[in-house]
Amino acid sequence: MTAPTGEIYRVDWLPGTDVLHGTCHCGAQHTAEDPVKMWEWMLGHPEGHFEGHFEGPDS
């Protein structure tokens, strides 16, 4: 097991939809219907991440 990095990734499901809303530790936000795409975006930091930037579904 690795030591914690202090980075927090958050993924919320939007009730009544198939949409996931993610917030990266840098503050960038993204929505996607595919959980794999969501985690690829999260773990791809910093590519495509801008503080406070919001990307719509599967952008």
WOQUIKA-V852058 format. One record per pair of residues at least 4 apart in sequence whose C-alpha atoms are under 8 Angstrom apart, sorted by the first residue. I is the first residue (numbers start at 1). J is the second residue. Records with the same first field share a line. If there is no record, write none. Layout:
BEGIN
I: J / J
END
This chain:
BEGIN
7: 25
8: 24 / 25
9: 22 / 23 / 24 / 25 / 42
10: 22 / 23 / 24
11: 20 / 21 / 22 / 23
12: 20 / 21 / 22
13: 17 / 18 / 19 / 20 / 21
14: 18 / 19 / 20 / 21
18: 33
19: 31 / 32 / 33 / 34 / 57
20: 31 / 32 / 33 / 34 / 35 / 38
21: 29 / 30 / 31 / 32
22: 29 / 30 / 31 / 38 / 42
23: 27 / 28 / 29 / 30 / 42
24: 28 / 29 / 42
26: 49 / 50 / 51
27: 50 / 51 / 52 / 53
28: 49 / 50 / 51 / 52 / 53 / 54
29: 49 / 52 / 53 / 54 / 55
30: 38 / 54 / 55 / 56 / 57 / 59
31: 38 / 55 / 56 / 57 / 58 / 59
32: 37 / 38 / 56 / 57 / 58 / 59
33: 38 / 57 / 58
34: 38 / 58
35: 39
36: 40
37: 41 / 58
38: 42
39: 43
40: 44
41: 45 / 48
44: 48
45: 49
46: 50
49: 53
55: 59
END
